[in-house]
Structure formats: C-alpha cells, structure tokens
Amino acid sequence: MEQRGIDALVVTTGSDLPYLIGYKAMENERITALVMSAEGDPILIVPALEEPRVASGIETRAWEETEDPIGIIAGVIGVPAPRVAIGNQTWATFLLGLQERLPTTRFESAEPLMSELRMVKDTDEVAALRAAGAGVDGVVGRLASTKFSGQTERQLSRRIDEMTIDSGHERVGFAIVASGPNGASPHHEPTDRLIEAGDAVVVDFGGWMAGYASDSTRMFIVGEPPDGFIEAYAVLEAAQRSAVDAVKPGVTAESIDAAARDVISDAGYGDLFIHRTGHGIGLDTHERPYIVPGNTIPLVPGMTFSIEPGIYSPGQWGMRIEDIVAVTDEGVERLNTSDRGLYVVD
C-alpha cells in the first residue's frame, strides 16, 4: 500500500477477506468490512449478530441493527484519506454511501493490489489445490464406470455433485454436462436432454476443498463417436500437452495460450477454439493470471492456473480437456492426473 500510495484498503465480501484474515463474510445487506491503513492496525467492522463467527484474532467493531455501518466505516477510514482501494465485490450501494460521506476521497479498485498478492501461491496453498485436484480426479474414475445413456444432463450433473462431495469437497461449484450438440456451448447449463448413443459429452466440474478450488474437464463418448471426432480429439490432446509442456518460469502467460492455439490453428480448427486457454485458480475458481493473448505477465513459481483448450463444432459436438497446473522452479506440475483420453461409456 505504501509503494502504491494507497492510504486505506477496504475489503468486504469475496475471497480477499478470507485470504487476509481467514474469515469469510456472509454476502447480504448487512455489510462486513475489513479496513486497513498503510500505517495502523486493521479493524473488522461486522454485524453484531455475526461477531460470534469471527475467529480471526484481529480487532473487531460490531455494529447493532440501529447503527449506521457506512458511517462507522467512513469514520475508521478517517479524513483526509486521499486514496482508498476497495474490494471488487463490494456492493455498489455500500461504495456509493462511502463516496457520499468521504467526498474528497478517490476510490479505486483493490484488484491490482490484491491480485499481485494472491496470484503467487505458497506451498500450503499449492498443496490444498493438489488435494482438491486429486478429489475430482477420483470422481472422473467413478464416472468412467457410470452409465450415461438414459440419463438426462441434469440427472448426471446432480450425480457428479454428489460424487464431488463424497470426494472430500465441502462445497460444489458447478457440474457442466453438455451432451451432443450442447457440447458446442462451453458454459452450457445442464438440461433435460436425454443422453443417447453416439453422444460426445463434455463434463466440466469442480468445487472447494479446505477453501481451495478444483476445476477439471474430461470427455466421454457414449458408444461410437461422431464422424470426425477422433481426429479432432487427437489435435486437442496435442494442443493441451503442448501448452502444459511450455509452462516454466519467465515465459509469458500469452505464450502458453499460443502453444495450444497454434496446434489447433495449424490443424484447421482455429475458428472453433473460441475462448482463452486458461484462468488462474485458488480461493476463487477464476482469478489471475489469465492465459490469454495479450497477457504479457511473466510466469513465476507458485502461479496456478488451468490449461483448457477446446474445439466446438456448432450443432454437432464440443470437446475440452482441462487440467490445473502449478509453475515450479523446474517447470510445471500437473495438479490433475486422471487420464486425458476419451472415456467410452455405456
């Protein structure tokens, strides 16, 4: 904060708060805010009814239902405070209230400051991501012996949710099941479409274990694959492998995207790869660094992100392979180790 000229930091809901003090606030109309100055001690302003949940060991100021929490926060920030960085997930109504009470203060996003801290994981964080990855890898193993045909996408998605919890995850984030032509939509919402013979099925799912996220995508085929699918999948496997192999300290995020994208483009599928190659992961499923053209940030040990190229043929099928990787001193570690080949299921 001193280096950036920030006088105070205000963090409310979202993952920045548990990252800093280990406490996750409830997201509702009762504001919880951690206020930190560049010089003083932090203080957590919290609704009185939620104070028993706080076990962070820092000073708290509980506010009662009849009090004005925005006024309390503004008082803690103090005047003058020319520059205040505020967490990205702070509700607009709270920010507007602070702007009204501190009209001479310049409010700016805390994201550049917080992402710089959170983007590089320590060994405990990488270990937590590795454990979460192992959990979803186990789910993939169970899915390989699951009967897909005769189930709807929504039914299979619910089963994956249950398997994810059984793997040790405390929360489920999502379970995309996209069968047949629905697979061409990367973020398809499961429907009542009945999975049938000949369908390619994209299964992309994850959740949280010990606070850290998992995210993995594997491909399943019900019986015989559609025409042209096997050839395209071989290209996708090569692209994903190329991107993983390119990971090492000092190379740029965009170079990892290019390592995957070039393989797909050279094979004639470039127009069918319609999203970035990956996203950072940690306390949030999507965070920095983003593996996308134009991102020239150099990779450093401790960065963790997905590598998930895809090929999507509208009206026919889609395919994606996703692993979480960690940058190491020597290069790269895959945090997902389940087989990346096609799983043929009934």
ZIPE-V848019 format. One record per pair of residues at least 12 apart in sequence whose C-alpha atoms are under 7 Angstrom apart, sorted by the first residue. I is the first residue (numbers start at 1). J is the second residue. Records with the same first field share a line. If there is no record, write none. Layout:
# ZIPE-V848019
I->J / J
This chain:
# ZIPE-V848019
1->38
2->38
6->83 / 84 / 85
7->37 / 38 / 81 / 82 / 83 / 84
8->35 / 36 / 37 / 38 / 77 / 83 / 84 / 85
9->35 / 36 / 37 / 84 / 85 / 86
10->33 / 34 / 35 / 36 / 85 / 86 / 87
11->33 / 34 / 35 / 86 / 87
12->32 / 33 / 34 / 87 / 90
13->25 / 27 / 89 / 90
14->89
15->283 / 284
21->56
22->56
23->54 / 56
30->47
31->46
32->45 / 46 / 47
33->45 / 46
43->58 / 59 / 60
44->59 / 60 / 61
45->60 / 61 / 62
46->61 / 62 / 63
47->62 / 63 / 64
48->62 / 63 / 64
70->94 / 97 / 98
74->98 / 101 / 102
81->105
82->104 / 105 / 106
83->105 / 106 / 107
84->105 / 106 / 107 / 108
85->107 / 108 / 109 / 110
86->107 / 108 / 109 / 110
87->109 / 110 / 111
88->109 / 110 / 111
115->288
119->288 / 289 / 303
120->302 / 303
121->302 / 303
122->302
128->210 / 212
129->212 / 213 / 214
130->335
132->209 / 213 / 214
133->214 / 335 / 336
134->336
135->167 / 168
136->164 / 167 / 206
137->336 / 337 / 338
138->167
139->163 / 164
144->343 / 345
145->345
147->345 / 346
148->195 / 222 / 345 / 346
149->195 / 196 / 197 / 222 / 346
150->194 / 195 / 196
151->194 / 195
152->191 / 192 / 193 / 194 / 195
153->177 / 178 / 190 / 191 / 192 / 193 / 194 / 195
154->190 / 191 / 192
157->175 / 176 / 177 / 190
160->175
161->175
168->209
169->207 / 208 / 209
170->208 / 209
171->207 / 208
172->206 / 207 / 208
173->206 / 207
174->205 / 206 / 207
175->204 / 205 / 206
176->188 / 189 / 190 / 203 / 204 / 205
177->190 / 201 / 202 / 203 / 204
178->190 / 201 / 202 / 203
179->195 / 199 / 200 / 201 / 202
180->199 / 200 / 201 / 316 / 317
181->314 / 315 / 316 / 317
182->317
183->201 / 202 / 317 / 318 / 319
184->312 / 313 / 314 / 315 / 317 / 318
196->222
197->222 / 223
198->221 / 222 / 223 / 224 / 225 / 226
199->221 / 222 / 225
200->220 / 221 / 222 / 225 / 317
201->219 / 220 / 221
202->218 / 219 / 220 / 318 / 319 / 320
203->217 / 218 / 219
204->216 / 217 / 218
205->217
211->283
212->282 / 283
213->281 / 282 / 283 / 284 / 285
216->322 / 323
217->320 / 321 / 322
218->320 / 321 / 322 / 340
219->319 / 320 / 342 / 343
220->342 / 343 / 344 / 345
221->342 / 343 / 344 / 345
222->344 / 345 / 346
223->344 / 345 / 346
235->264
236->264 / 309 / 310
239->260 / 261 / 263 / 264
240->260 / 307 / 308 / 309
242->259 / 260
243->256 / 257 / 259 / 260
246->259
247->327 / 331 / 332
248->299 / 327 / 330 / 331 / 332
249->299 / 300 / 301 / 327 / 329 / 331
250->298 / 299 / 300
251->298 / 299
252->296 / 297 / 298 / 299
253->291 / 292 / 295 / 296 / 297 / 298 / 299
254->291 / 292 / 293 / 294 / 295 / 296
256->291
257->276 / 277 / 291 / 292 / 293
260->309
272->311 / 312 / 313
273->310 / 311 / 312
276->291 / 292
277->291 / 292 / 307 / 308 / 309
278->290 / 291 / 305 / 306 / 307 / 308
279->291 / 305 / 306
280->304 / 305 / 306
281->304 / 305
300->327
301->327 / 328 / 329
302->326 / 327 / 328
303->326 / 327
304->324 / 325 / 326 / 327
305->324 / 325 / 326
306->322 / 323 / 324 / 325
307->322 / 323 / 324
308->320 / 321 / 322 / 323
309->321
321->340
323->335 / 336
324->336
